[in-house]
Amino acid sequence: MREYQAGRSLRELAKITGRSHGAVRNILERAGLRRRGRGAAPLRDSAEARRR
């Protein structure tokens, strides 16, 4: 959940965890996390934002 909140996409999380995209989506949904819109830009951490 922290990784998604930090900006990773569902597909990235699926690849990292070895789960399907749908499984990751269901886990986040059950945890009560609101999903970002389709194609939404990933969130940037504050260190990266400062470099820009």
All heavy atoms as a GROMACS GRO file, in nm:
protein
  413
    1MET      N    1   0.081  -0.118   0.000
    1MET     CA    2   0.000   0.000   0.000
    1MET      C    3   0.086   0.126   0.000
    1MET      O    4   0.054   0.220  -0.068
    1MET     CB    5  -0.095  -0.002   0.118
    1MET     CG    6  -0.205  -0.106   0.105
    1MET     SD    7  -0.321  -0.106   0.239
    1MET     CE    8  -0.235  -0.208   0.357
    2ARG      N    9   0.192   0.122   0.075
    2ARG     CA   10   0.281   0.240   0.079
    2ARG      C   11   0.342   0.269  -0.057
    2ARG      O   12   0.357   0.384  -0.095
    2ARG     CB   13   0.392   0.220   0.183
    2ARG     CG   14   0.343   0.247   0.324
    2ARG     CD   15   0.454   0.224   0.422
    2ARG     NE   16   0.429   0.090   0.477
    2ARG     CZ   17   0.520   0.009   0.524
    2ARG    NH1   18   0.644   0.044   0.528
    2ARG    NH2   19   0.488  -0.109   0.570
    3GLU      N   20   0.377   0.164  -0.128
    3GLU     CA   21   0.437   0.182  -0.261
    3GLU      C   22   0.338   0.249  -0.357
    3GLU      O   23   0.376   0.336  -0.434
    3GLU     CB   24   0.481   0.047  -0.318
    3GLU     CG   25   0.596  -0.015  -0.245
    3GLU     CD   26   0.728   0.056  -0.270
    3GLU    OE1   27   0.747   0.109  -0.381
    3GLU    OE2   28   0.810   0.060  -0.179
    4TYR      N   29   0.212   0.208  -0.352
    4TYR     CA   30   0.110   0.269  -0.437
    4TYR      C   31   0.091   0.415  -0.398
    4TYR      O   32   0.087   0.504  -0.483
    4TYR     CB   33  -0.022   0.193  -0.427
    4TYR     CG   34  -0.129   0.248  -0.519
    4TYR    CD1   35  -0.124   0.224  -0.656
    4TYR    CD2   36  -0.233   0.325  -0.470
    4TYR    CE1   37  -0.220   0.274  -0.742
    4TYR    CE2   38  -0.330   0.375  -0.555
    4TYR     CZ   39  -0.322   0.350  -0.690
    4TYR     OH   40  -0.417   0.401  -0.775
    5GLN      N   41   0.083   0.442  -0.269
    5GLN     CA   42   0.067   0.579  -0.222
    5GLN      C   43   0.189   0.664  -0.256
    5GLN      O   44   0.177   0.785  -0.275
    5GLN     CB   45   0.041   0.581  -0.071
    5GLN     CG   46  -0.094   0.524  -0.036
    5GLN     CD   47  -0.114   0.509   0.113
    5GLN    OE1   48  -0.024   0.467   0.185
    5GLN    NE2   49  -0.233   0.540   0.158
    6ALA      N   50   0.305   0.601  -0.268
    6ALA     CA   51   0.426   0.674  -0.304
    6ALA      C   52   0.437   0.699  -0.454
    6ALA      O   53   0.525   0.770  -0.499
    6ALA     CB   54   0.549   0.596  -0.256
    7GLY      N   55   0.346   0.637  -0.534
    7GLY     CA   56   0.344   0.668  -0.675
    7GLY      C   57   0.359   0.551  -0.771
    7GLY      O   58   0.348   0.568  -0.891
    8ARG      N   59   0.385   0.431  -0.720
    8ARG     CA   60   0.396   0.316  -0.810
    8ARG      C   61   0.260   0.285  -0.870
    8ARG      O   62   0.158   0.302  -0.806
    8ARG     CB   63   0.449   0.194  -0.738
    8ARG     CG   64   0.595   0.203  -0.704
    8ARG     CD   65   0.651   0.064  -0.689
    8ARG     NE   66   0.789   0.068  -0.644
    8ARG     CZ   67   0.892   0.060  -0.726
    8ARG    NH1   68   0.874   0.048  -0.854
    8ARG    NH2   69   1.015   0.064  -0.678
    9SER      N   70   0.261   0.234  -0.992
    9SER     CA   71   0.136   0.198  -1.060
    9SER      C   72   0.094   0.058  -1.019
    9SER      O   73   0.173  -0.020  -0.964
    9SER     CB   74   0.155   0.202  -1.211
    9SER     OG   75   0.238   0.094  -1.252
   10LEU      N   76  -0.033   0.025  -1.049
   10LEU     CA   77  -0.081  -0.110  -1.022
   10LEU      C   78   0.002  -0.212  -1.097
   10LEU      O   79   0.037  -0.317  -1.043
   10LEU     CB   80  -0.227  -0.124  -1.063
   10LEU     CG   81  -0.330  -0.047  -0.981
   10LEU    CD1   82  -0.469  -0.072  -1.036
   10LEU    CD2   83  -0.323  -0.083  -0.836
   11ARG      N   84   0.035  -0.181  -1.221
   11ARG     CA   85   0.114  -0.276  -1.302
   11ARG      C   86   0.255  -0.294  -1.245
   11ARG      O   87   0.308  -0.405  -1.244
   11ARG     CB   88   0.120  -0.230  -1.446
   11ARG     CG   89  -0.017  -0.237  -1.510
   11ARG     CD   90  -0.012  -0.248  -1.658
   11ARG     NE   91  -0.146  -0.240  -1.714
   11ARG     CZ   92  -0.230  -0.342  -1.722
   11ARG    NH1   93  -0.195  -0.459  -1.678
   11ARG    NH2   94  -0.350  -0.326  -1.774
   12GLU      N   95   0.315  -0.185  -1.197
   12GLU     CA   96   0.448  -0.198  -1.135
   12GLU      C   97   0.440  -0.286  -1.011
   12GLU      O   98   0.525  -0.372  -0.990
   12GLU     CB   99   0.501  -0.060  -1.096
   12GLU     CG  100   0.545   0.025  -1.211
   12GLU     CD  101   0.584   0.165  -1.168
   12GLU    OE1  102   0.513   0.226  -1.085
   12GLU    OE2  103   0.686   0.213  -1.219
   13LEU      N  104   0.338  -0.264  -0.930
   13LEU     CA  105   0.322  -0.344  -0.809
   13LEU      C  106   0.297  -0.491  -0.842
   13LEU      O  107   0.349  -0.580  -0.775
   13LEU     CB  108   0.208  -0.289  -0.723
   13LEU     CG  109   0.236  -0.154  -0.660
   13LEU    CD1  110   0.110  -0.100  -0.592
   13LEU    CD2  111   0.350  -0.161  -0.562
   14ALA      N  112   0.220  -0.516  -0.947
   14ALA     CA  113   0.196  -0.654  -0.989
   14ALA      C  114   0.326  -0.721  -1.028
   14ALA      O  115   0.353  -0.835  -0.989
   14ALA     CB  116   0.096  -0.655  -1.104
   15LYS      N  117   0.408  -0.651  -1.104
   15LYS     CA  118   0.535  -0.708  -1.149
   15LYS      C  119   0.629  -0.734  -1.030
   15LYS      O  120   0.690  -0.840  -1.020
   15LYS     CB  121   0.602  -0.613  -1.248
   15LYS     CG  122   0.726  -0.668  -1.310
   15LYS     CD  123   0.779  -0.575  -1.416
   15LYS     CE  124   0.903  -0.634  -1.482
   15LYS     NZ  125   0.955  -0.547  -1.587
   16ILE      N  126   0.638  -0.639  -0.940
   16ILE     CA  127   0.726  -0.650  -0.824
   16ILE      C  128   0.685  -0.765  -0.733
   16ILE      O  129   0.769  -0.837  -0.681
   16ILE     CB  130   0.727  -0.518  -0.743
   16ILE    CG1  131   0.795  -0.408  -0.822
   16ILE    CG2  132   0.793  -0.536  -0.608
   16ILE    CD1  133   0.773  -0.270  -0.762
   17THR      N  134   0.553  -0.780  -0.713
   17THR     CA  135   0.503  -0.879  -0.617
   17THR      C  136   0.474  -1.015  -0.678
   17THR      O  137   0.449  -1.111  -0.604
   17THR     CB  138   0.374  -0.828  -0.550
   17THR    OG1  139   0.274  -0.809  -0.651
   17THR    CG2  140   0.398  -0.700  -0.474
   18GLY      N  141   0.475  -1.023  -0.811
   18GLY     CA  142   0.444  -1.150  -0.876
   18GLY      C  143   0.295  -1.182  -0.874
   18GLY      O  144   0.256  -1.297  -0.893
   19ARG      N  145   0.213  -1.083  -0.852
   19ARG     CA  146   0.067  -1.101  -0.852
   19ARG      C  147   0.010  -1.041  -0.980
   19ARG      O  148   0.076  -0.964  -1.048
   19ARG     CB  149   0.004  -1.033  -0.731
   19ARG     CG  150   0.047  -1.094  -0.600
   19ARG     CD  151  -0.018  -1.020  -0.485
   19ARG     NE  152   0.026  -1.071  -0.359
   19ARG     CZ  153  -0.045  -1.154  -0.284
   19ARG    NH1  154  -0.162  -1.195  -0.323
   19ARG    NH2  155   0.003  -1.196  -0.169
   20SER      N  156  -0.114  -1.074  -1.008
   20SER     CA  157  -0.178  -1.016  -1.125
   20SER      C  158  -0.220  -0.872  -1.096
   20SER      O  159  -0.234  -0.831  -0.980
   20SER     CB  160  -0.301  -1.099  -1.164
   20SER     OG  161  -0.404  -1.081  -1.068
   21HIS      N  162  -0.242  -0.798  -1.203
   21HIS     CA  163  -0.290  -0.661  -1.192
   21HIS      C  164  -0.421  -0.658  -1.112
   21HIS      O  165  -0.440  -0.575  -1.023
   21HIS     CB  166  -0.310  -0.605  -1.333
   21HIS     CG  167  -0.369  -0.470  -1.337
   21HIS    ND1  168  -0.503  -0.449  -1.352
   21HIS    CD2  169  -0.312  -0.347  -1.331
   21HIS    CE1  170  -0.528  -0.319  -1.354
   21HIS    NE2  171  -0.413  -0.256  -1.342
   22GLY      N  172  -0.511  -0.751  -1.143
   22GLY     CA  173  -0.640  -0.758  -1.073
   22GLY      C  174  -0.625  -0.789  -0.925
   22GLY      O  175  -0.696  -0.734  -0.842
   23ALA      N  176  -0.532  -0.877  -0.892
   23ALA     CA  177  -0.509  -0.912  -0.751
   23ALA      C  178  -0.460  -0.790  -0.674
   23ALA      O  179  -0.507  -0.763  -0.563
   23ALA     CB  180  -0.409  -1.026  -0.739
   24VAL      N  181  -0.368  -0.714  -0.732
   24VAL     CA  182  -0.317  -0.594  -0.666
   24VAL      C  183  -0.430  -0.493  -0.649
   24VAL      O  184  -0.447  -0.434  -0.542
   24VAL     CB  185  -0.200  -0.532  -0.745
   24VAL    CG1  186  -0.160  -0.398  -0.688
   24VAL    CG2  187  -0.081  -0.627  -0.745
   25ARG      N  188  -0.510  -0.476  -0.754
   25ARG     CA  189  -0.624  -0.382  -0.748
   25ARG      C  190  -0.719  -0.423  -0.636
   25ARG      O  191  -0.762  -0.338  -0.556
   25ARG     CB  192  -0.697  -0.380  -0.882
   25ARG     CG  193  -0.810  -0.279  -0.887
   25ARG     CD  194  -0.885  -0.286  -1.018
   25ARG     NE  195  -0.950  -0.415  -1.030
   25ARG     CZ  196  -0.937  -0.498  -1.132
   25ARG    NH1  197  -0.861  -0.467  -1.235
   25ARG    NH2  198  -1.000  -0.613  -1.134
   26ASN      N  199  -0.749  -0.552  -0.625
   26ASN     CA  200  -0.840  -0.600  -0.520
   26ASN      C  201  -0.784  -0.579  -0.381
   26ASN      O  202  -0.856  -0.542  -0.289
   26ASN     CB  203  -0.874  -0.748  -0.542
   26ASN     CG  204  -0.962  -0.770  -0.662
   26ASN    OD1  205  -1.036  -0.680  -0.705
   26ASN    ND2  206  -0.956  -0.889  -0.719
   27ILE      N  207  -0.655  -0.602  -0.365
   27ILE     CA  208  -0.591  -0.582  -0.234
   27ILE      C  209  -0.601  -0.436  -0.192
   27ILE      O  210  -0.637  -0.404  -0.078
   27ILE     CB  211  -0.443  -0.628  -0.238
   27ILE    CG1  212  -0.437  -0.780  -0.249
   27ILE    CG2  213  -0.366  -0.578  -0.116
   27ILE    CD1  214  -0.300  -0.834  -0.288
   28LEU      N  215  -0.572  -0.345  -0.285
   28LEU     CA  216  -0.580  -0.203  -0.254
   28LEU      C  217  -0.723  -0.161  -0.224
   28LEU      O  218  -0.749  -0.083  -0.133
   28LEU     CB  219  -0.523  -0.120  -0.369
   28LEU     CG  220  -0.374  -0.138  -0.396
   28LEU    CD1  221  -0.332  -0.056  -0.518
   28LEU    CD2  222  -0.290  -0.100  -0.275
   29GLU      N  223  -0.817  -0.216  -0.300
   29GLU     CA  224  -0.958  -0.184  -0.280
   29GLU      C  225  -1.005  -0.231  -0.143
   29GLU      O  226  -1.071  -0.157  -0.071
   29GLU     CB  227  -1.040  -0.252  -0.389
   29GLU     CG  228  -1.182  -0.203  -0.399
   29GLU     CD  229  -1.250  -0.262  -0.521
   29GLU    OE1  230  -1.223  -0.214  -0.632
   29GLU    OE2  231  -1.328  -0.359  -0.504
   30ARG      N  232  -0.968  -0.352  -0.105
   30ARG     CA  233  -1.006  -0.406   0.026
   30ARG      C  234  -0.944  -0.325   0.140
   30ARG      O  235  -1.002  -0.316   0.248
   30ARG     CB  236  -0.966  -0.552   0.040
   30ARG     CG  237  -1.060  -0.645  -0.030
   30ARG     CD  238  -1.030  -0.790   0.002
   30ARG     NE  239  -1.035  -0.864  -0.123
   30ARG     CZ  240  -0.937  -0.937  -0.173
   30ARG    NH1  241  -0.824  -0.951  -0.107
   30ARG    NH2  242  -0.950  -0.998  -0.288
   31ALA      N  243  -0.828  -0.267   0.114
   31ALA     CA  244  -0.761  -0.186   0.216
   31ALA      C  245  -0.822  -0.046   0.225
   31ALA      O  246  -0.784   0.033   0.312
   31ALA     CB  247  -0.612  -0.175   0.185
   32GLY      N  248  -0.914  -0.016   0.134
   32GLY     CA  249  -0.982   0.114   0.139
   32GLY      C  250  -0.909   0.226   0.069
   32GLY      O  251  -0.944   0.343   0.087
   33LEU      N  252  -0.807   0.193  -0.011
   33LEU     CA  253  -0.734   0.298  -0.081
   33LEU      C  254  -0.810   0.342  -0.205
   33LEU      O  255  -0.863   0.259  -0.279
   33LEU     CB  256  -0.596   0.248  -0.124
   33LEU     CG  257  -0.495   0.232  -0.013
   33LEU    CD1  258  -0.365   0.178  -0.070
   33LEU    CD2  259  -0.469   0.362   0.056
   34ARG      N  260  -0.813   0.471  -0.228
   34ARG     CA  261  -0.874   0.524  -0.350
   34ARG      C  262  -0.772   0.514  -0.461
   34ARG      O  263  -0.656   0.551  -0.444
   34ARG     CB  264  -0.915   0.669  -0.329
   34ARG     CG  265  -1.024   0.682  -0.224
   34ARG     CD  266  -1.073   0.821  -0.214
   34ARG     NE  267  -1.156   0.847  -0.333
   34ARG     CZ  268  -1.200   0.966  -0.367
   34ARG    NH1  269  -1.169   1.070  -0.295
   34ARG    NH2  270  -1.274   0.982  -0.475
   35ARG      N  271  -0.817   0.464  -0.574
   35ARG     CA  272  -0.726   0.450  -0.687
   35ARG      C  273  -0.714   0.581  -0.762
   35ARG      O  274  -0.807   0.658  -0.769
   35ARG     CB  275  -0.776   0.339  -0.780
   35ARG     CG  276  -0.760   0.204  -0.715
   35ARG     CD  277  -0.784   0.086  -0.804
   35ARG     NE  278  -0.800   0.114  -0.945
   35ARG     CZ  279  -0.900   0.067  -1.019
   35ARG    NH1  280  -0.993  -0.007  -0.966
   35ARG    NH2  281  -0.907   0.094  -1.147
   36ARG      N  282  -0.596   0.601  -0.819
   36ARG     CA  283  -0.576   0.716  -0.906
   36ARG      C  284  -0.646   0.689  -1.038
   36ARG      O  285  -0.670   0.574  -1.075
   36ARG     CB  286  -0.426   0.737  -0.932
   36ARG     CG  287  -0.350   0.774  -0.805
   36ARG     CD  288  -0.206   0.810  -0.836
   36ARG     NE  289  -0.128   0.700  -0.889
   36ARG     CZ  290  -0.061   0.612  -0.816
   36ARG    NH1  291  -0.064   0.620  -0.685
   36ARG    NH2  292   0.010   0.518  -0.872
   37GLY      N  293  -0.676   0.792  -1.113
   37GLY     CA  294  -0.742   0.774  -1.241
   37GLY      C  295  -0.655   0.699  -1.340
   37GLY      O  296  -0.533   0.695  -1.327
   38ARG      N  297  -0.720   0.641  -1.438
   38ARG     CA  298  -0.648   0.565  -1.540
   38ARG      C  299  -0.552   0.658  -1.614
   38ARG      O  300  -0.591   0.767  -1.657
   38ARG     CB  301  -0.747   0.504  -1.637
   38ARG     CG  302  -0.684   0.417  -1.738
   38ARG     CD  303  -0.788   0.352  -1.823
   38ARG     NE  304  -0.722   0.265  -1.918
   38ARG     CZ  305  -0.783   0.175  -1.990
   38ARG    NH1  306  -0.913   0.159  -1.977
   38ARG    NH2  307  -0.716   0.101  -2.074
   39GLY      N  308  -0.429   0.618  -1.625
   39GLY     CA  309  -0.329   0.698  -1.694
   39GLY      C  310  -0.281   0.817  -1.613
   39GLY      O  311  -0.212   0.903  -1.665
   40ALA      N  312  -0.319   0.823  -1.486
   40ALA     CA  313  -0.276   0.935  -1.402
   40ALA      C  314  -0.125   0.931  -1.384
   40ALA      O  315  -0.064   0.825  -1.376
   40ALA     CB  316  -0.344   0.928  -1.265
   41ALA      N  317  -0.066   1.048  -1.381
   41ALA     CA  318   0.079   1.056  -1.359
   41ALA      C  319   0.111   1.004  -1.220
   41ALA      O  320   0.038   1.032  -1.125
   41ALA     CB  321   0.125   1.200  -1.372
   42PRO      N  322   0.218   0.928  -1.206
   42PRO     CA  323   0.256   0.880  -1.072
   42PRO      C  324   0.294   0.997  -0.983
   42PRO      O  325   0.340   1.100  -1.031
   42PRO     CB  326   0.376   0.789  -1.098
   42PRO     CG  327   0.423   0.820  -1.233
   42PRO     CD  328   0.310   0.884  -1.308
   43LEU      N  329   0.272   0.979  -0.856
   43LEU     CA  330   0.310   1.081  -0.759
   43LEU      C  331   0.462   1.084  -0.747
   43LEU      O  332   0.528   0.981  -0.757
   43LEU     CB  333   0.248   1.049  -0.623
   43LEU     CG  334   0.096   1.040  -0.621
   43LEU    CD1  335   0.050   0.992  -0.485
   43LEU    CD2  336   0.033   1.171  -0.657
   44ARG      N  337   0.518   1.197  -0.726
   44ARG     CA  338   0.663   1.212  -0.712
   44ARG      C  339   0.696   1.231  -0.564
   44ARG      O  340   0.624   1.297  -0.492
   44ARG     CB  341   0.712   1.334  -0.788
   44ARG     CG  342   0.669   1.333  -0.932
   44ARG     CD  343   0.785   1.290  -1.018
   44ARG     NE  344   0.747   1.293  -1.156
   44ARG     CZ  345   0.758   1.190  -1.237
   44ARG    NH1  346   0.805   1.077  -1.193
   44ARG    NH2  347   0.724   1.198  -1.362
   45ASP      N  348   0.809   1.175  -0.522
   45ASP     CA  349   0.848   1.200  -0.384
   45ASP      C  350   0.908   1.340  -0.374
   45ASP      O  351   0.945   1.401  -0.474
   45ASP     CB  352   0.944   1.092  -0.332
   45ASP     CG  353   1.082   1.096  -0.394
   45ASP    OD1  354   1.119   1.196  -0.455
   45ASP    OD2  355   1.153   0.997  -0.378
   46SER      N  356   0.914   1.393  -0.256
   46SER     CA  357   0.956   1.531  -0.239
   46SER      C  358   1.099   1.556  -0.283
   46SER      O  359   1.130   1.664  -0.336
   46SER     CB  360   0.937   1.574  -0.094
   46SER     OG  361   1.011   1.491  -0.008
   47ALA      N  362   1.189   1.460  -0.270
   47ALA     CA  363   1.328   1.479  -0.313
   47ALA      C  364   1.334   1.494  -0.464
   47ALA      O  365   1.406   1.580  -0.516
   47ALA     CB  366   1.414   1.362  -0.267
   48GLU      N  367   1.259   1.413  -0.534
   48GLU     CA  368   1.259   1.422  -0.680
   48GLU      C  369   1.194   1.552  -0.727
   48GLU      O  370   1.241   1.616  -0.820
   48GLU     CB  371   1.186   1.303  -0.741
   48GLU     CG  372   1.192   1.303  -0.893
   48GLU     CD  373   1.128   1.180  -0.955
   48GLU    OE1  374   1.118   1.078  -0.887
   48GLU    OE2  375   1.091   1.191  -1.072
   49ALA      N  376   1.088   1.592  -0.659
   49ALA     CA  377   1.019   1.716  -0.695
   49ALA      C  378   1.111   1.837  -0.679
   49ALA      O  379   1.107   1.930  -0.757
   49ALA     CB  380   0.893   1.732  -0.611
   50ARG      N  381   1.196   1.834  -0.576
   50ARG     CA  382   1.288   1.947  -0.553
   50ARG      C  383   1.394   1.956  -0.661
   50ARG      O  384   1.442   2.064  -0.692
   50ARG     CB  385   1.354   1.932  -0.416
   50ARG     CG  386   1.263   1.966  -0.300
   50ARG     CD  387   1.343   1.978  -0.171
   50ARG     NE  388   1.410   1.852  -0.136
   50ARG     CZ  389   1.362   1.761  -0.053
   50ARG    NH1  390   1.246   1.780   0.004
   50ARG    NH2  391   1.429   1.653  -0.026
   51ARG      N  392   1.431   1.842  -0.720
   51ARG     CA  393   1.534   1.843  -0.825
   51ARG      C  394   1.483   1.906  -0.952
   51ARG      O  395   1.559   1.948  -1.035
   51ARG     CB  396   1.581   1.700  -0.854
   51ARG     CG  397   1.668   1.644  -0.746
   51ARG     CD  398   1.733   1.517  -0.794
   51ARG     NE  399   1.637   1.415  -0.828
   51ARG     CZ  400   1.609   1.307  -0.755
   51ARG    NH1  401   1.672   1.290  -0.641
   51ARG    NH2  402   1.521   1.220  -0.794
   52ARG      N  403   1.353   1.908  -0.973
   52ARG     CA  404   1.295   1.959  -1.097
   52ARG      C  405   1.280   2.106  -1.096
   52ARG      O  406   1.271   2.191  -1.045
   52ARG     CB  407   1.160   1.894  -1.122
   52ARG     CG  408   1.181   1.749  -1.153
   52ARG     CD  409   1.049   1.680  -1.179
   52ARG     NE  410   1.076   1.544  -1.210
   52ARG     CZ  411   1.063   1.492  -1.330
   52ARG    NH1  412   1.022   1.562  -1.430
   52ARG    NH2  413   1.090   1.366  -1.350
   0.00000   0.00000   0.00000
